Amino acid sequence: MPYTARPRPNYRPAFIENALWFAEAAARREGVLRIALLGSITTPKPHPKDVDLLVMLKTGTPFKPISDLARKLSGKQMSVGDSSGADVFLVNEKGEYLGRTCHYRECHYRARCEGQHCGPDSYLCDDFHIFQLRTEFIVRPPVELYPRMIVRAPLPPDLQEALEVYRGKWFPGEEILVEGI
């Protein structure tokens, strides 16, 4: 009997919902200047493996509140299935990439930790030797969610619909700004 692969479930709706949940929660945190959605969820890719967000922080803003939210987002993603996760990339107000939020609640040596300068109050994974966020994603991300909604790339219908609902809730009366499409 020939092997036939089972169809993969569509996790996109849950991924989009989780990303917008994070954006709503993060926008309420002190020092958050900008939130953007990046990566495969902004494309028509049918089975994205994770959710990628960018958060710009005012200089001196502690990382812990955003890192805590990012871990909750990762938990929501993992509950969806297929060991899905989330990456939250942090930049300062000058647009300089700082690293990703740490996936661990407490800092102590782990074989899987790739951060270069960990510490008890870091909450930042500075794994620049493995990953660097491209400047174009910092300067012109595909979708900005906060403080204004800006779309800079063609989006799949499911994300467009979700952004309209998000806009109505968070930016009633404002239109989604579309740039360069």
Residue, then its C-alpha position, 0 to 999 in steps of 0.5 A: m500500500p503506497y504511503t500518502a502523507r496526511p494533510r497538514p492542519n492550517y495553523r495560519p489563523a491561530f498564528i495571526e491571532n497570536a501575533l495580534w494578541f502580542a501586539e495589543a499587549a506589547a503596545r500597552r508596555e512602557g517604552v514600546l515605540r513600534i511593533a511590526l510583523l515580519g516573516s512568512i506569516t506576511t506571505p501566502k506561505p500555507h504552513p509558516k513555522d513560526v511568528d516573527l515580530l519586531v519591537m522598537l524600544k525607547t533607550g533604557t526600557p527594561f527587556k523583562p516585560i517584553s521578554d515575558l510577553a514573548r514567552k507567553l506568545s511562544g507558549k500560545q504558539m506551541s499549544v497550536g501544534d507542530s512545535s511552533g514558536a515565535d521570535v521577537f526581535l528587539v531594536n533600539e530607537k536608533g534602529e539598531y538590532l539588539g537581539r531576540t527576547c530570551h526564550y528562558r524565564e531564568c538565566h543559567y547555562r543551557a546547551r541550547c542557549e546561544g546568547q553571548h552575554c547572558g545574565p540574571d537580568s538580561y532577558l536578551c539573546d544576543d546571538f549575532h554570531i548566528f543571526q542578524l536581522r536585515t536592516e530592511f526589516i527594521v527600516r521598512p517591515p512588511v507590516e507595522l502594527y503600532p503606533r500606526m498601521i502601515v502595510r508595505a507588501p502584498l498580504p494574503p487575504d487571511l492576514q488582510e482580514a485580521l488586520e481590518v479587525y485589529r484596525g477597527k479595534w485599535f485604530p477606529g476611524e483610521e485607514i491602514l496606510v499602504e506604502g509602495i505596493 
